[in-house]
Amino acid sequence: MFKCRKARAGALLASILAVSLAACTVGAQKQSTAWSDATGAEQFERLLWQEIKAKNWTEVERRLSPTFVEATSAGVRDRAQTLERLKALGLADYSLGELEVRPSGGDMIVAYTIILRAASGGETTLRMMTVWQQVKGGWIAVAHSETAATSP
């Protein structure tokens, strides 16, 4: 009888341990909330949009290469012009979807769809692509492209 209780206790302990370990790997991947914790281009893109929404313009500027270029249907912009356009957005909220990350040598390319919601209540859906490059101080965006999303 004593051996039986020991065996059941051992089996119970093993079951609890197995469930605990499985629970650790089943949950969603933790999203980084700080640049120093970010490990991938998807996180860099999400953090950049968080900074834009929070109007942390110094941090946004730090994340754009000095030679940053943006291409839109309205034309090509440099870093300063892009910062001015982002400030004028009046971004109230956003949501990202359909994210794809593709390595390209030492760079990372992120393609995604974004829904931008302005403080004025307007909403715009765009398809975007950003090229991230690793430099001594971390990762910076070197190029960006956007176009209006159309229905399939």
Phi and psi in radians as a Rosetta constraint file:
Dihedral C 1 N 2 CA 2 C 2 CIRCULARHARMONIC -1.113 0.35
Dihedral N 2 CA 2 C 2 N 3 CIRCULARHARMONIC -0.708 0.35
Dihedral C 2 N 3 CA 3 C 3 CIRCULARHARMONIC -1.124 0.35
Dihedral N 3 CA 3 C 3 N 4 CIRCULARHARMONIC -0.662 0.35
Dihedral C 3 N 4 CA 4 C 4 CIRCULARHARMONIC -1.113 0.35
Dihedral N 4 CA 4 C 4 N 5 CIRCULARHARMONIC -0.774 0.35
Dihedral C 4 N 5 CA 5 C 5 CIRCULARHARMONIC -1.106 0.35
Dihedral N 5 CA 5 C 5 N 6 CIRCULARHARMONIC -0.716 0.35
Dihedral C 5 N 6 CA 6 C 6 CIRCULARHARMONIC -1.092 0.35
Dihedral N 6 CA 6 C 6 N 7 CIRCULARHARMONIC -0.741 0.35
Dihedral C 6 N 7 CA 7 C 7 CIRCULARHARMONIC -1.134 0.35
Dihedral N 7 CA 7 C 7 N 8 CIRCULARHARMONIC -0.767 0.35
Dihedral C 7 N 8 CA 8 C 8 CIRCULARHARMONIC -1.120 0.35
Dihedral N 8 CA 8 C 8 N 9 CIRCULARHARMONIC -0.725 0.35
Dihedral C 8 N 9 CA 9 C 9 CIRCULARHARMONIC -1.115 0.35
Dihedral N 9 CA 9 C 9 N 10 CIRCULARHARMONIC -0.702 0.35
Dihedral C 9 N 10 CA 10 C 10 CIRCULARHARMONIC -1.137 0.35
Dihedral N 10 CA 10 C 10 N 11 CIRCULARHARMONIC -0.748 0.35
Dihedral C 10 N 11 CA 11 C 11 CIRCULARHARMONIC -1.145 0.35
Dihedral N 11 CA 11 C 11 N 12 CIRCULARHARMONIC -0.710 0.35
Dihedral C 11 N 12 CA 12 C 12 CIRCULARHARMONIC -1.102 0.35
Dihedral N 12 CA 12 C 12 N 13 CIRCULARHARMONIC -0.778 0.35
Dihedral C 12 N 13 CA 13 C 13 CIRCULARHARMONIC -1.089 0.35
Dihedral N 13 CA 13 C 13 N 14 CIRCULARHARMONIC -0.736 0.35
Dihedral C 13 N 14 CA 14 C 14 CIRCULARHARMONIC -1.123 0.35
Dihedral N 14 CA 14 C 14 N 15 CIRCULARHARMONIC -0.699 0.35
Dihedral C 14 N 15 CA 15 C 15 CIRCULARHARMONIC -1.125 0.35
Dihedral N 15 CA 15 C 15 N 16 CIRCULARHARMONIC -0.779 0.35
Dihedral C 15 N 16 CA 16 C 16 CIRCULARHARMONIC -1.077 0.35
Dihedral N 16 CA 16 C 16 N 17 CIRCULARHARMONIC -0.763 0.35
Dihedral C 16 N 17 CA 17 C 17 CIRCULARHARMONIC -1.097 0.35
Dihedral N 17 CA 17 C 17 N 18 CIRCULARHARMONIC -0.760 0.35
Dihedral C 17 N 18 CA 18 C 18 CIRCULARHARMONIC -1.106 0.35
Dihedral N 18 CA 18 C 18 N 19 CIRCULARHARMONIC -0.773 0.35
Dihedral C 18 N 19 CA 19 C 19 CIRCULARHARMONIC -1.121 0.35
Dihedral N 19 CA 19 C 19 N 20 CIRCULARHARMONIC -0.723 0.35
Dihedral C 19 N 20 CA 20 C 20 CIRCULARHARMONIC -1.089 0.35
Dihedral N 20 CA 20 C 20 N 21 CIRCULARHARMONIC -0.782 0.35
Dihedral C 20 N 21 CA 21 C 21 CIRCULARHARMONIC -1.156 0.35
Dihedral N 21 CA 21 C 21 N 22 CIRCULARHARMONIC -0.694 0.35
Dihedral C 21 N 22 CA 22 C 22 CIRCULARHARMONIC -1.127 0.35
Dihedral N 22 CA 22 C 22 N 23 CIRCULARHARMONIC -0.701 0.35
Dihedral C 22 N 23 CA 23 C 23 CIRCULARHARMONIC -1.105 0.35
Dihedral N 23 CA 23 C 23 N 24 CIRCULARHARMONIC -0.561 0.35
Dihedral C 23 N 24 CA 24 C 24 CIRCULARHARMONIC -1.170 0.35
Dihedral N 24 CA 24 C 24 N 25 CIRCULARHARMONIC -0.500 0.35
Dihedral C 24 N 25 CA 25 C 25 CIRCULARHARMONIC -1.766 0.35
Dihedral N 25 CA 25 C 25 N 26 CIRCULARHARMONIC -0.200 0.35
Dihedral C 25 N 26 CA 26 C 26 CIRCULARHARMONIC -1.478 0.35
Dihedral N 26 CA 26 C 26 N 27 CIRCULARHARMONIC -0.543 0.35
Dihedral C 26 N 27 CA 27 C 27 CIRCULARHARMONIC -1.099 0.35
Dihedral N 27 CA 27 C 27 N 28 CIRCULARHARMONIC 2.891 0.35
Dihedral C 27 N 28 CA 28 C 28 CIRCULARHARMONIC -1.156 0.35
Dihedral N 28 CA 28 C 28 N 29 CIRCULARHARMONIC 2.630 0.35
Dihedral C 28 N 29 CA 29 C 29 CIRCULARHARMONIC -1.171 0.35
Dihedral N 29 CA 29 C 29 N 30 CIRCULARHARMONIC 2.342 0.35
Dihedral C 29 N 30 CA 30 C 30 CIRCULARHARMONIC -1.162 0.35
Dihedral N 30 CA 30 C 30 N 31 CIRCULARHARMONIC 2.264 0.35
Dihedral C 30 N 31 CA 31 C 31 CIRCULARHARMONIC -1.454 0.35
Dihedral N 31 CA 31 C 31 N 32 CIRCULARHARMONIC 2.350 0.35
Dihedral C 31 N 32 CA 32 C 32 CIRCULARHARMONIC -1.226 0.35
Dihedral N 32 CA 32 C 32 N 33 CIRCULARHARMONIC 2.448 0.35
Dihedral C 32 N 33 CA 33 C 33 CIRCULARHARMONIC -1.980 0.35
Dihedral N 33 CA 33 C 33 N 34 CIRCULARHARMONIC 0.056 0.35
Dihedral C 33 N 34 CA 34 C 34 CIRCULARHARMONIC -2.474 0.35
Dihedral N 34 CA 34 C 34 N 35 CIRCULARHARMONIC 2.511 0.35
Dihedral C 34 N 35 CA 35 C 35 CIRCULARHARMONIC -1.007 0.35
Dihedral N 35 CA 35 C 35 N 36 CIRCULARHARMONIC -0.649 0.35
Dihedral C 35 N 36 CA 36 C 36 CIRCULARHARMONIC -1.173 0.35
Dihedral N 36 CA 36 C 36 N 37 CIRCULARHARMONIC -0.380 0.35
Dihedral C 36 N 37 CA 37 C 37 CIRCULARHARMONIC -1.640 0.35
Dihedral N 37 CA 37 C 37 N 38 CIRCULARHARMONIC -0.270 0.35
Dihedral C 37 N 38 CA 38 C 38 CIRCULARHARMONIC -1.166 0.35
Dihedral N 38 CA 38 C 38 N 39 CIRCULARHARMONIC 2.413 0.35
Dihedral C 38 N 39 CA 39 C 39 CIRCULARHARMONIC -2.164 0.35
Dihedral N 39 CA 39 C 39 N 40 CIRCULARHARMONIC -0.016 0.35
Dihedral C 39 N 40 CA 40 C 40 CIRCULARHARMONIC -2.645 0.35
Dihedral N 40 CA 40 C 40 N 41 CIRCULARHARMONIC 2.872 0.35
Dihedral C 40 N 41 CA 41 C 41 CIRCULARHARMONIC -1.099 0.35
Dihedral N 41 CA 41 C 41 N 42 CIRCULARHARMONIC -0.594 0.35
Dihedral C 41 N 42 CA 42 C 42 CIRCULARHARMONIC -1.079 0.35
Dihedral N 42 CA 42 C 42 N 43 CIRCULARHARMONIC -0.741 0.35
Dihedral C 42 N 43 CA 43 C 43 CIRCULARHARMONIC -1.151 0.35
Dihedral N 43 CA 43 C 43 N 44 CIRCULARHARMONIC -0.685 0.35
Dihedral C 43 N 44 CA 44 C 44 CIRCULARHARMONIC -1.051 0.35
Dihedral N 44 CA 44 C 44 N 45 CIRCULARHARMONIC -0.760 0.35
Dihedral C 44 N 45 CA 45 C 45 CIRCULARHARMONIC -1.130 0.35
Dihedral N 45 CA 45 C 45 N 46 CIRCULARHARMONIC -0.774 0.35
Dihedral C 45 N 46 CA 46 C 46 CIRCULARHARMONIC -1.105 0.35
Dihedral N 46 CA 46 C 46 N 47 CIRCULARHARMONIC -0.738 0.35
Dihedral C 46 N 47 CA 47 C 47 CIRCULARHARMONIC -1.137 0.35
Dihedral N 47 CA 47 C 47 N 48 CIRCULARHARMONIC -0.679 0.35
Dihedral C 47 N 48 CA 48 C 48 CIRCULARHARMONIC -1.058 0.35
Dihedral N 48 CA 48 C 48 N 49 CIRCULARHARMONIC -0.786 0.35
Dihedral C 48 N 49 CA 49 C 49 CIRCULARHARMONIC -1.175 0.35
Dihedral N 49 CA 49 C 49 N 50 CIRCULARHARMONIC -0.573 0.35
Dihedral C 49 N 50 CA 50 C 50 CIRCULARHARMONIC -1.079 0.35
Dihedral N 50 CA 50 C 50 N 51 CIRCULARHARMONIC -0.741 0.35
Dihedral C 50 N 51 CA 51 C 51 CIRCULARHARMONIC -1.145 0.35
Dihedral N 51 CA 51 C 51 N 52 CIRCULARHARMONIC -0.692 0.35
Dihedral C 51 N 52 CA 52 C 52 CIRCULARHARMONIC -1.116 0.35
Dihedral N 52 CA 52 C 52 N 53 CIRCULARHARMONIC -0.811 0.35
Dihedral C 52 N 53 CA 53 C 53 CIRCULARHARMONIC -1.066 0.35
Dihedral N 53 CA 53 C 53 N 54 CIRCULARHARMONIC -0.695 0.35
Dihedral C 53 N 54 CA 54 C 54 CIRCULARHARMONIC -1.390 0.35
Dihedral N 54 CA 54 C 54 N 55 CIRCULARHARMONIC -0.068 0.35
Dihedral C 54 N 55 CA 55 C 55 CIRCULARHARMONIC 1.063 0.35
Dihedral N 55 CA 55 C 55 N 56 CIRCULARHARMONIC 0.633 0.35
Dihedral C 55 N 56 CA 56 C 56 CIRCULARHARMONIC -1.532 0.35
Dihedral N 56 CA 56 C 56 N 57 CIRCULARHARMONIC 1.272 0.35
Dihedral C 56 N 57 CA 57 C 57 CIRCULARHARMONIC -1.143 0.35
Dihedral N 57 CA 57 C 57 N 58 CIRCULARHARMONIC -0.544 0.35
Dihedral C 57 N 58 CA 58 C 58 CIRCULARHARMONIC -1.113 0.35
Dihedral N 58 CA 58 C 58 N 59 CIRCULARHARMONIC -0.761 0.35
Dihedral C 58 N 59 CA 59 C 59 CIRCULARHARMONIC -1.200 0.35
Dihedral N 59 CA 59 C 59 N 60 CIRCULARHARMONIC -0.702 0.35
Dihedral C 59 N 60 CA 60 C 60 CIRCULARHARMONIC -1.045 0.35
Dihedral N 60 CA 60 C 60 N 61 CIRCULARHARMONIC -0.810 0.35
Dihedral C 60 N 61 CA 61 C 61 CIRCULARHARMONIC -1.057 0.35
Dihedral N 61 CA 61 C 61 N 62 CIRCULARHARMONIC -0.694 0.35
Dihedral C 61 N 62 CA 62 C 62 CIRCULARHARMONIC -1.072 0.35
Dihedral N 62 CA 62 C 62 N 63 CIRCULARHARMONIC -0.512 0.35
Dihedral C 62 N 63 CA 63 C 63 CIRCULARHARMONIC -1.559 0.35
Dihedral N 63 CA 63 C 63 N 64 CIRCULARHARMONIC -0.061 0.35
Dihedral C 63 N 64 CA 64 C 64 CIRCULARHARMONIC -1.855 0.35
Dihedral N 64 CA 64 C 64 N 65 CIRCULARHARMONIC 2.269 0.35
Dihedral C 64 N 65 CA 65 C 65 CIRCULARHARMONIC -1.023 0.35
Dihedral N 65 CA 65 C 65 N 66 CIRCULARHARMONIC 2.586 0.35
Dihedral C 65 N 66 CA 66 C 66 CIRCULARHARMONIC -1.008 0.35
Dihedral N 66 CA 66 C 66 N 67 CIRCULARHARMONIC -0.456 0.35
Dihedral C 66 N 67 CA 67 C 67 CIRCULARHARMONIC -1.788 0.35
Dihedral N 67 CA 67 C 67 N 68 CIRCULARHARMONIC 0.340 0.35
Dihedral C 67 N 68 CA 68 C 68 CIRCULARHARMONIC -0.928 0.35
Dihedral N 68 CA 68 C 68 N 69 CIRCULARHARMONIC 2.429 0.35
Dihedral C 68 N 69 CA 69 C 69 CIRCULARHARMONIC -2.338 0.35
Dihedral N 69 CA 69 C 69 N 70 CIRCULARHARMONIC 2.427 0.35
Dihedral C 69 N 70 CA 70 C 70 CIRCULARHARMONIC -2.185 0.35
Dihedral N 70 CA 70 C 70 N 71 CIRCULARHARMONIC 2.321 0.35
Dihedral C 70 N 71 CA 71 C 71 CIRCULARHARMONIC -2.033 0.35
Dihedral N 71 CA 71 C 71 N 72 CIRCULARHARMONIC 2.182 0.35
Dihedral C 71 N 72 CA 72 C 72 CIRCULARHARMONIC -2.340 0.35
Dihedral N 72 CA 72 C 72 N 73 CIRCULARHARMONIC 3.072 0.35
Dihedral C 72 N 73 CA 73 C 73 CIRCULARHARMONIC -1.128 0.35
Dihedral N 73 CA 73 C 73 N 74 CIRCULARHARMONIC -0.362 0.35
Dihedral C 73 N 74 CA 74 C 74 CIRCULARHARMONIC -1.488 0.35
Dihedral N 74 CA 74 C 74 N 75 CIRCULARHARMONIC -0.171 0.35
Dihedral C 74 N 75 CA 75 C 75 CIRCULARHARMONIC 2.316 0.35
Dihedral N 75 CA 75 C 75 N 76 CIRCULARHARMONIC -2.962 0.35
Dihedral C 75 N 76 CA 76 C 76 CIRCULARHARMONIC -1.778 0.35
Dihedral N 76 CA 76 C 76 N 77 CIRCULARHARMONIC 2.381 0.35
Dihedral C 76 N 77 CA 77 C 77 CIRCULARHARMONIC -2.191 0.35
Dihedral N 77 CA 77 C 77 N 78 CIRCULARHARMONIC 2.643 0.35
Dihedral C 77 N 78 CA 78 C 78 CIRCULARHARMONIC -1.631 0.35
Dihedral N 78 CA 78 C 78 N 79 CIRCULARHARMONIC -3.046 0.35
Dihedral C 78 N 79 CA 79 C 79 CIRCULARHARMONIC -1.015 0.35
Dihedral N 79 CA 79 C 79 N 80 CIRCULARHARMONIC -0.875 0.35
Dihedral C 79 N 80 CA 80 C 80 CIRCULARHARMONIC -1.086 0.35
Dihedral N 80 CA 80 C 80 N 81 CIRCULARHARMONIC -0.745 0.35
Dihedral C 80 N 81 CA 81 C 81 CIRCULARHARMONIC -1.152 0.35
Dihedral N 81 CA 81 C 81 N 82 CIRCULARHARMONIC -0.664 0.35
Dihedral C 81 N 82 CA 82 C 82 CIRCULARHARMONIC -1.135 0.35
Dihedral N 82 CA 82 C 82 N 83 CIRCULARHARMONIC -0.772 0.35
Dihedral C 82 N 83 CA 83 C 83 CIRCULARHARMONIC -1.039 0.35
Dihedral N 83 CA 83 C 83 N 84 CIRCULARHARMONIC -0.741 0.35
Dihedral C 83 N 84 CA 84 C 84 CIRCULARHARMONIC -1.098 0.35
Dihedral N 84 CA 84 C 84 N 85 CIRCULARHARMONIC -0.730 0.35
Dihedral C 84 N 85 CA 85 C 85 CIRCULARHARMONIC -1.115 0.35
Dihedral N 85 CA 85 C 85 N 86 CIRCULARHARMONIC -0.730 0.35
Dihedral C 85 N 86 CA 86 C 86 CIRCULARHARMONIC -1.125 0.35
Dihedral N 86 CA 86 C 86 N 87 CIRCULARHARMONIC -0.701 0.35
Dihedral C 86 N 87 CA 87 C 87 CIRCULARHARMONIC -1.110 0.35
Dihedral N 87 CA 87 C 87 N 88 CIRCULARHARMONIC -0.627 0.35
Dihedral C 87 N 88 CA 88 C 88 CIRCULARHARMONIC -1.344 0.35
Dihedral N 88 CA 88 C 88 N 89 CIRCULARHARMONIC -0.221 0.35
Dihedral C 88 N 89 CA 89 C 89 CIRCULARHARMONIC -1.036 0.35
Dihedral N 89 CA 89 C 89 N 90 CIRCULARHARMONIC -0.631 0.35
Dihedral C 89 N 90 CA 90 C 90 CIRCULARHARMONIC 1.067 0.35
Dihedral N 90 CA 90 C 90 N 91 CIRCULARHARMONIC 0.821 0.35
Dihedral C 90 N 91 CA 91 C 91 CIRCULARHARMONIC -1.167 0.35
Dihedral N 91 CA 91 C 91 N 92 CIRCULARHARMONIC 2.140 0.35
Dihedral C 91 N 92 CA 92 C 92 CIRCULARHARMONIC -1.715 0.35
Dihedral N 92 CA 92 C 92 N 93 CIRCULARHARMONIC -0.630 0.35
Dihedral C 92 N 93 CA 93 C 93 CIRCULARHARMONIC -2.853 0.35
Dihedral N 93 CA 93 C 93 N 94 CIRCULARHARMONIC 2.954 0.35
Dihedral C 93 N 94 CA 94 C 94 CIRCULARHARMONIC -2.765 0.35
Dihedral N 94 CA 94 C 94 N 95 CIRCULARHARMONIC 2.833 0.35
Dihedral C 94 N 95 CA 95 C 95 CIRCULARHARMONIC -2.557 0.35
Dihedral N 95 CA 95 C 95 N 96 CIRCULARHARMONIC 2.395 0.35
Dihedral C 95 N 96 CA 96 C 96 CIRCULARHARMONIC -1.820 0.35
Dihedral N 96 CA 96 C 96 N 97 CIRCULARHARMONIC 2.551 0.35
Dihedral C 96 N 97 CA 97 C 97 CIRCULARHARMONIC -2.658 0.35
Dihedral N 97 CA 97 C 97 N 98 CIRCULARHARMONIC 2.995 0.35
Dihedral C 97 N 98 CA 98 C 98 CIRCULARHARMONIC 0.894 0.35
Dihedral N 98 CA 98 C 98 N 99 CIRCULARHARMONIC 0.687 0.35
Dihedral C 98 N 99 CA 99 C 99 CIRCULARHARMONIC -1.240 0.35
Dihedral N 99 CA 99 C 99 N 100 CIRCULARHARMONIC 2.354 0.35
Dihedral C 99 N 100 CA 100 C 100 CIRCULARHARMONIC -2.331 0.35
Dihedral N 100 CA 100 C 100 N 101 CIRCULARHARMONIC 2.327 0.35
Dihedral C 100 N 101 CA 101 C 101 CIRCULARHARMONIC -2.054 0.35
Dihedral N 101 CA 101 C 101 N 102 CIRCULARHARMONIC 2.277 0.35
Dihedral C 101 N 102 CA 102 C 102 CIRCULARHARMONIC -2.270 0.35
Dihedral N 102 CA 102 C 102 N 103 CIRCULARHARMONIC 2.144 0.35
Dihedral C 102 N 103 CA 103 C 103 CIRCULARHARMONIC -1.220 0.35
Dihedral N 103 CA 103 C 103 N 104 CIRCULARHARMONIC 2.553 0.35
Dihedral C 103 N 104 CA 104 C 104 CIRCULARHARMONIC -2.493 0.35
Dihedral N 104 CA 104 C 104 N 105 CIRCULARHARMONIC 1.528 0.35
Dihedral C 104 N 105 CA 105 C 105 CIRCULARHARMONIC 1.116 0.35
Dihedral N 105 CA 105 C 105 N 106 CIRCULARHARMONIC -2.196 0.35
Dihedral C 105 N 106 CA 106 C 106 CIRCULARHARMONIC -1.517 0.35
Dihedral N 106 CA 106 C 106 N 107 CIRCULARHARMONIC 0.019 0.35
Dihedral C 106 N 107 CA 107 C 107 CIRCULARHARMONIC -1.816 0.35
Dihedral N 107 CA 107 C 107 N 108 CIRCULARHARMONIC 2.927 0.35
Dihedral C 107 N 108 CA 108 C 108 CIRCULARHARMONIC -2.278 0.35
Dihedral N 108 CA 108 C 108 N 109 CIRCULARHARMONIC 2.385 0.35
Dihedral C 108 N 109 CA 109 C 109 CIRCULARHARMONIC -1.959 0.35
Dihedral N 109 CA 109 C 109 N 110 CIRCULARHARMONIC 2.238 0.35
Dihedral C 109 N 110 CA 110 C 110 CIRCULARHARMONIC -2.026 0.35
Dihedral N 110 CA 110 C 110 N 111 CIRCULARHARMONIC 2.159 0.35
Dihedral C 110 N 111 CA 111 C 111 CIRCULARHARMONIC -2.056 0.35
Dihedral N 111 CA 111 C 111 N 112 CIRCULARHARMONIC 2.421 0.35
Dihedral C 111 N 112 CA 112 C 112 CIRCULARHARMONIC -2.876 0.35
Dihedral N 112 CA 112 C 112 N 113 CIRCULARHARMONIC 2.989 0.35
Dihedral C 112 N 113 CA 113 C 113 CIRCULARHARMONIC -1.903 0.35
Dihedral N 113 CA 113 C 113 N 114 CIRCULARHARMONIC 2.451 0.35
Dihedral C 113 N 114 CA 114 C 114 CIRCULARHARMONIC -2.294 0.35
Dihedral N 114 CA 114 C 114 N 115 CIRCULARHARMONIC 2.467 0.35
Dihedral C 114 N 115 CA 115 C 115 CIRCULARHARMONIC -1.909 0.35
Dihedral N 115 CA 115 C 115 N 116 CIRCULARHARMONIC 2.053 0.35
Dihedral C 115 N 116 CA 116 C 116 CIRCULARHARMONIC -1.759 0.35
Dihedral N 116 CA 116 C 116 N 117 CIRCULARHARMONIC 2.292 0.35
Dihedral C 116 N 117 CA 117 C 117 CIRCULARHARMONIC -2.033 0.35
Dihedral N 117 CA 117 C 117 N 118 CIRCULARHARMONIC 2.041 0.35
Dihedral C 117 N 118 CA 118 C 118 CIRCULARHARMONIC -1.434 0.35
Dihedral N 118 CA 118 C 118 N 119 CIRCULARHARMONIC 2.742 0.35
Dihedral C 118 N 119 CA 119 C 119 CIRCULARHARMONIC -1.053 0.35
Dihedral N 119 CA 119 C 119 N 120 CIRCULARHARMONIC -0.493 0.35
Dihedral C 119 N 120 CA 120 C 120 CIRCULARHARMONIC -1.283 0.35
Dihedral N 120 CA 120 C 120 N 121 CIRCULARHARMONIC -0.145 0.35
Dihedral C 120 N 121 CA 121 C 121 CIRCULARHARMONIC 1.804 0.35
Dihedral N 121 CA 121 C 121 N 122 CIRCULARHARMONIC -0.195 0.35
Dihedral C 121 N 122 CA 122 C 122 CIRCULARHARMONIC -1.237 0.35
Dihedral N 122 CA 122 C 122 N 123 CIRCULARHARMONIC 2.685 0.35
Dihedral C 122 N 123 CA 123 C 123 CIRCULARHARMONIC -2.355 0.35
Dihedral N 123 CA 123 C 123 N 124 CIRCULARHARMONIC 2.374 0.35
Dihedral C 123 N 124 CA 124 C 124 CIRCULARHARMONIC -2.317 0.35
Dihedral N 124 CA 124 C 124 N 125 CIRCULARHARMONIC 2.394 0.35
Dihedral C 124 N 125 CA 125 C 125 CIRCULARHARMONIC -1.947 0.35
Dihedral N 125 CA 125 C 125 N 126 CIRCULARHARMONIC 2.218 0.35
Dihedral C 125 N 126 CA 126 C 126 CIRCULARHARMONIC -2.275 0.35
Dihedral N 126 CA 126 C 126 N 127 CIRCULARHARMONIC 2.689 0.35
Dihedral C 126 N 127 CA 127 C 127 CIRCULARHARMONIC -1.772 0.35
Dihedral N 127 CA 127 C 127 N 128 CIRCULARHARMONIC 2.293 0.35
Dihedral C 127 N 128 CA 128 C 128 CIRCULARHARMONIC -2.271 0.35
Dihedral N 128 CA 128 C 128 N 129 CIRCULARHARMONIC 2.736 0.35
Dihedral C 128 N 129 CA 129 C 129 CIRCULARHARMONIC -2.521 0.35
Dihedral N 129 CA 129 C 129 N 130 CIRCULARHARMONIC 2.283 0.35
Dihedral C 129 N 130 CA 130 C 130 CIRCULARHARMONIC -2.230 0.35
Dihedral N 130 CA 130 C 130 N 131 CIRCULARHARMONIC 2.426 0.35
Dihedral C 130 N 131 CA 131 C 131 CIRCULARHARMONIC -1.833 0.35
Dihedral N 131 CA 131 C 131 N 132 CIRCULARHARMONIC 2.121 0.35
Dihedral C 131 N 132 CA 132 C 132 CIRCULARHARMONIC -1.840 0.35
Dihedral N 132 CA 132 C 132 N 133 CIRCULARHARMONIC 2.392 0.35
Dihedral C 132 N 133 CA 133 C 133 CIRCULARHARMONIC -2.209 0.35
Dihedral N 133 CA 133 C 133 N 134 CIRCULARHARMONIC 2.385 0.35
Dihedral C 133 N 134 CA 134 C 134 CIRCULARHARMONIC -1.467 0.35
Dihedral N 134 CA 134 C 134 N 135 CIRCULARHARMONIC 2.256 0.35
Dihedral C 134 N 135 CA 135 C 135 CIRCULARHARMONIC -2.236 0.35
Dihedral N 135 CA 135 C 135 N 136 CIRCULARHARMONIC 3.109 0.35
Dihedral C 135 N 136 CA 136 C 136 CIRCULARHARMONIC -0.932 0.35
Dihedral N 136 CA 136 C 136 N 137 CIRCULARHARMONIC -0.719 0.35
Dihedral C 136 N 137 CA 137 C 137 CIRCULARHARMONIC -1.499 0.35
Dihedral N 137 CA 137 C 137 N 138 CIRCULARHARMONIC 0.127 0.35
Dihedral C 137 N 138 CA 138 C 138 CIRCULARHARMONIC 2.214 0.35
Dihedral N 138 CA 138 C 138 N 139 CIRCULARHARMONIC -2.485 0.35
Dihedral C 138 N 139 CA 139 C 139 CIRCULARHARMONIC -1.966 0.35
Dihedral N 139 CA 139 C 139 N 140 CIRCULARHARMONIC 2.472 0.35
Dihedral C 139 N 140 CA 140 C 140 CIRCULARHARMONIC -2.338 0.35
Dihedral N 140 CA 140 C 140 N 141 CIRCULARHARMONIC 2.646 0.35
Dihedral C 140 N 141 CA 141 C 141 CIRCULARHARMONIC -1.437 0.35
Dihedral N 141 CA 141 C 141 N 142 CIRCULARHARMONIC 2.257 0.35
Dihedral C 141 N 142 CA 142 C 142 CIRCULARHARMONIC -1.896 0.35
Dihedral N 142 CA 142 C 142 N 143 CIRCULARHARMONIC -0.418 0.35
Dihedral C 142 N 143 CA 143 C 143 CIRCULARHARMONIC -2.658 0.35
Dihedral N 143 CA 143 C 143 N 144 CIRCULARHARMONIC 2.630 0.35
Dihedral C 143 N 144 CA 144 C 144 CIRCULARHARMONIC -2.596 0.35
Dihedral N 144 CA 144 C 144 N 145 CIRCULARHARMONIC 2.487 0.35
Dihedral C 144 N 145 CA 145 C 145 CIRCULARHARMONIC -2.380 0.35
Dihedral N 145 CA 145 C 145 N 146 CIRCULARHARMONIC 2.523 0.35
Dihedral C 145 N 146 CA 146 C 146 CIRCULARHARMONIC -2.546 0.35
Dihedral N 146 CA 146 C 146 N 147 CIRCULARHARMONIC 2.608 0.35
Dihedral C 146 N 147 CA 147 C 147 CIRCULARHARMONIC -2.566 0.35
Dihedral N 147 CA 147 C 147 N 148 CIRCULARHARMONIC 2.674 0.35
Dihedral C 147 N 148 CA 148 C 148 CIRCULARHARMONIC -1.114 0.35
Dihedral N 148 CA 148 C 148 N 149 CIRCULARHARMONIC 2.388 0.35
Dihedral C 148 N 149 CA 149 C 149 CIRCULARHARMONIC -1.395 0.35
Dihedral N 149 CA 149 C 149 N 150 CIRCULARHARMONIC 2.388 0.35
Dihedral C 149 N 150 CA 150 C 150 CIRCULARHARMONIC -2.008 0.35
Dihedral N 150 CA 150 C 150 N 151 CIRCULARHARMONIC 2.702 0.35
Dihedral C 150 N 151 CA 151 C 151 CIRCULARHARMONIC -1.216 0.35
Dihedral N 151 CA 151 C 151 N 152 CIRCULARHARMONIC 2.536 0.35
